[in-house]
Amino acid sequence: MRNSLTFLTRTPVVAALLVALGVAAEFASGSTVQIWSFLLVNVLLAQSINVLTGVAGQISLGHAGFLGIGAYGSALLMKNLGLPLPLALVAGAVMGGAGGWLLSFAAGRVREFYLAMMTLGFGMIFYEVVREWTSLTGGVVGLSGVPSPSLRTLMLFGWRIDPVAYFQITLAVVAGVVWLLRNFITSPYGRAFFAIHVSEVAAGSIGVPRAATKRNAYTLSAALAGLAGGFYAHLVGYLGPETFGLHRSVEALVMAVVGGLGTLTGPVLGAIVFTYLPEKLQVFAEYQFMVYGLILLLSFVLLPRGLAGLLLPRPRFSKDVEALPPPPPVPYTATGTGPLLSAEGVSISFLGLRALDNASVTLGAGEILGLVGPNGSGKSTLVNIISGIYRPGDGVVRFDDGTLTGLPDHAVARRGVLRTFQDPRLVPSFTVRENVLLGGHRLYQQNPLAAALNLPGALREDAEMLGRAEAILAMAGLSHLADTPVRDLPYGDQRMTELSRVILANPRLVMLDEPAAGLSEGELHKLGGLIRHLKAQGVGVILIEHHMDFLNELVDRVVVLDSGKVIYQGGMAGMYRDPAVVAAYLGTETHPGESVHA
Ligand SMILES: Nc1ncnc2c1ncn2[C@@H]1O[C@H](COP(=O)(O)OP(=O)(O)OP(=O)(O)O)[C@@H](O)[C@H]1O
């Protein structure tokens, strides 16, 4: 079923369907054209929720507020100031976007339940403002006389727009917006939205700034809702506060969820269902929202990926470009005179627990350093401090010829300091290739507009990055899995995918947190190969690992931590003989070549 309907998403088929729909409107009844126009408004609204919730993972229970801002904004500007339709619609979208941008400052600080409550509050405030600001909005009586095709008062450059022409204009704009959204979602910016959705810490680790990315998601989503509001206002010719109440926000959310979040076809399918459903539900008029609730519950249980997940194949999250051959790798030469990294006298406490106590570590370019010690000795904490997740209470982290201390994690990643996590943090719905492409985030030069318009420069950069990704996938032995979603892969392949993502970022320093855990012999061999490749490129590598055999083969030096203090620095051979290390970590029974299960 899914594959047989794939053709419906092909560009020529979609274009032919759109033209057919535009022509069909000429022959359809007035009420049919009216419903089709409502459907298009719903498509925009559902896409708007999808960008925020399905793609960037931020819930909104107040989206009707943005719809209302666009609707009243566009209607008032045209009615009172005589702005032409295109400008009024754009102004409505800009006003909605500005509202989303403002809300994002508060919303970006909270998550889940609190975010839901905050956006709900925004929707309620908007509703009350519209009701009470009678002089501007007409209050509960509403705003009538909004230029509209049904009243025959809507003009465009001296041409009177009838309902059919209005539908055709809306269709063209909605098709254009969805095309732009598709290009945007398959660009590094769209993938960054998904990265934030899954794990803000992992997104930060590849250079995605969480606050700015969330702000962009709110602004874009609210601008789309504002645009939907403008089209709605001129479609109906009358605005009242009841249209923009809580029920409208919930309806928009249900529409996107039932259609399928995270895809572009899902909101279209959801909009079709929820434009026609209210008519069919007339018999249950009083219970309409109970029925919506039931549909939502059933959809979560039976269609977790919505109608789009049931009917259509998985969408792509990268551009459909031909990979360009990657440039030959150029080994790094350090720009600073000192070591590549030096953490000096670093300390941090958690509720009185001294997790790191005056710890100092240095690392040269092209050096592999093993970081070992018993559980809870502070290894991950040190990596978290270097990567900007924690700020040390004392001490300084120098990198190359600058300082990392105090920089947020995404800024550290942008300097070329990359890491993996104990539990691989990937986007589960992305394929291996798409996850690896996420690593390129810090390197892309294209701007969001160029990405959304598929400009040649942006496509060329995508093709170059794809070529580099393919080469890394081949090196990691993942080429045959490149098109597999990572949620379907075993742990070992996920770890290799995460490391490949790091390599694509062109790192200068890589920190790997227990990369060998759970890997088979073959996978360990591949992992060792990738780490040696990094070394050969002049990349510094810090390896947190309990697998002594694996460390023995790779590292130049080890640093041993115990209770947050450095108790040993030097070669592996010396470590086995060091009494402090033996007492704290290895135990008397451990010999070179054994794994330590601390
Ligand atoms: N965010 C935090 N809040 C409270 N305590 C923390 C936090 N992060 C680390 N710790 C504590 O700091 C100590 C060091 O933890 P850390 O994770 O760095 O150890 P580790 O050496 O990496 O251990 P493992 O080998 O088990 O990963 C532990 O006691 C841990 O509970």
Ligand as a Chemical Component Dictionary entry (heavy atoms), coordinates in Angstrom:
data_LIG
# 
_chem_comp.id                   LIG 
_chem_comp.type                 NON-POLYMER 
_chem_comp.pdbx_formal_charge   0 
_chem_comp.three_letter_code    LIG 
# 
loop_
_chem_comp_atom.comp_id 
_chem_comp_atom.atom_id 
_chem_comp_atom.alt_atom_id 
_chem_comp_atom.type_symbol 
_chem_comp_atom.charge 
_chem_comp_atom.model_Cartn_x 
_chem_comp_atom.model_Cartn_y 
_chem_comp_atom.model_Cartn_z 
_chem_comp_atom.pdbx_ordinal 
LIG N1  N1  N 0 24.597 16.581 36.852 1  
LIG C1  C1  C 0 24.977 15.955 37.964 2  
LIG N2  N2  N 0 24.315 16.134 39.120 3  
LIG C2  C2  C 0 24.697 15.516 40.252 4  
LIG N3  N3  N 0 25.760 14.689 40.315 5  
LIG C3  C3  C 0 26.460 14.470 39.194 6  
LIG C4  C4  C 0 26.118 15.089 37.957 7  
LIG N4  N4  N 0 26.999 14.682 37.012 8  
LIG C5  C5  C 0 27.864 13.842 37.635 9  
LIG N5  N5  N 0 27.534 13.725 38.934 10 
LIG C6  C6  C 0 28.239 12.940 39.936 11 
LIG O1  O1  O 0 29.601 13.184 39.782 12 
LIG C7  C7  C 0 30.338 11.983 39.993 13 
LIG C8  C8  C 0 31.188 11.692 38.776 14 
LIG O2  O2  O 0 30.318 11.248 37.748 15 
LIG P1  P1  P 0 30.824 10.874 36.288 16 
LIG O3  O3  O 0 29.619 10.527 35.489 17 
LIG O4  O4  O 0 31.692 11.928 35.795 18 
LIG O5  O5  O 0 31.674 9.567  36.573 19 
LIG P2  P2  P 0 32.348 8.596  35.517 20 
LIG O6  O6  O 0 33.739 8.436  35.951 21 
LIG O7  O7  O 0 32.104 9.064  34.155 22 
LIG O8  O8  O 0 31.534 7.252  35.798 23 
LIG P3  P3  P 0 31.051 6.110  34.758 24 
LIG O9  O9  O 0 32.248 5.288  34.423 25 
LIG O10 O10 O 0 30.046 5.334  35.559 26 
LIG O11 O11 O 0 30.434 6.800  33.604 27 
LIG C9  C9  C 0 29.333 10.876 40.285 28 
LIG O12 O12 O 0 29.220 10.719 41.676 29 
LIG C10 C10 C 0 28.059 11.436 39.706 30 
LIG O13 O13 O 0 26.939 10.944 40.391 31 
# 
loop_
_chem_comp_bond.comp_id 
_chem_comp_bond.atom_id_1 
_chem_comp_bond.atom_id_2 
_chem_comp_bond.value_order 
_chem_comp_bond.pdbx_ordinal 
LIG N1  C1  SING 1  
LIG C1  N2  SING 2  
LIG C1  C4  DOUB 3  
LIG N2  C2  DOUB 4  
LIG C2  N3  SING 5  
LIG N3  C3  DOUB 6  
LIG C3  C4  SING 7  
LIG C3  N5  SING 8  
LIG C4  N4  SING 9  
LIG N4  C5  DOUB 10 
LIG C5  N5  SING 11 
LIG N5  C6  SING 12 
LIG C6  O1  SING 13 
LIG C6  C10 SING 14 
LIG O1  C7  SING 15 
LIG C7  C8  SING 16 
LIG C7  C9  SING 17 
LIG C8  O2  SING 18 
LIG O2  P1  SING 19 
LIG P1  O3  DOUB 20 
LIG P1  O4  SING 21 
LIG P1  O5  SING 22 
LIG O5  P2  SING 23 
LIG P2  O6  DOUB 24 
LIG P2  O7  SING 25 
LIG P2  O8  SING 26 
LIG O8  P3  SING 27 
LIG P3  O9  DOUB 28 
LIG P3  O10 SING 29 
LIG P3  O11 SING 30 
LIG C9  O12 SING 31 
LIG C9  C10 SING 32 
LIG C10 O13 SING 33 
# 
